[in-house]
Amino acid sequence: MDQCVNVERELEKVLQNFSSYGQHCDKVLQELVDYTSGLKDEIVQAVLQANKRHGAETGRAP
């Protein structure tokens, strides 16, 4: 009976570790999504600014 209790206790530890790891992965993935979204926004703004400058240099609207 003690062995069953010990196995159950160890199983709870393992399940808790997997749960914690899953939460950590979710957090890190969300941070990556947010970071890449920010990069996308920066690229879009840079392209828009470059198009405006190019239009001003050539005398044409973008």
C-alpha positions in Angstrom: 0.0 0.0 0.0 2.8 2.4 0.8 4.3 1.8 -2.6 1.0 2.9 -4.2 1.0 6.0 -2.2 4.6 6.8 -3.1 3.9 6.2 -6.8 0.8 8.4 -6.6 2.9 11.2 -4.9 5.6 10.9 -7.5 3.0 11.0 -10.3 1.6 14.2 -8.8 5.1 15.8 -8.9 5.6 14.8 -12.5 2.2 16.1 -13.5 2.9 19.4 -11.7 6.2 19.7 -13.5 4.5 19.1 -16.9 1.8 21.6 -16.0 4.4 24.2 -15.0 6.4 23.6 -18.1 3.3 24.0 -20.3 2.5 27.3 -18.6 6.1 28.4 -19.2 5.9 27.5 -22.8 2.7 29.3 -23.3 4.2 32.4 -21.7 7.3 32.3 -23.9 5.3 31.7 -27.0 3.1 34.6 -26.3 6.1 36.8 -25.7 7.5 35.7 -29.1 4.2 36.4 -30.8 4.1 39.9 -29.2 7.7 40.6 -30.2 7.2 39.5 -33.8 4.0 41.5 -34.0 6.0 44.5 -32.9 8.7 43.9 -35.5 6.0 43.6 -38.2 4.6 47.0 -37.1 8.1 48.5 -37.2 8.6 47.2 -40.7 5.3 48.5 -41.9 6.1 51.9 -40.5 9.5 51.9 -42.1 8.1 51.0 -45.5 5.4 53.7 -45.3 8.1 56.3 -44.4 10.3 55.1 -47.2 7.4 55.3 -49.6 6.6 58.9 -48.5 10.2 59.9 -48.9 10.4 58.3 -52.3 7.3 60.1 -53.4 8.6 63.4 -52.1 11.9 62.9 -54.0 10.3 62.0 -57.3 7.4 64.5 -56.9 4.9 61.7 -57.1 2.5 60.7 -54.4 3.0 57.2 -53.0 
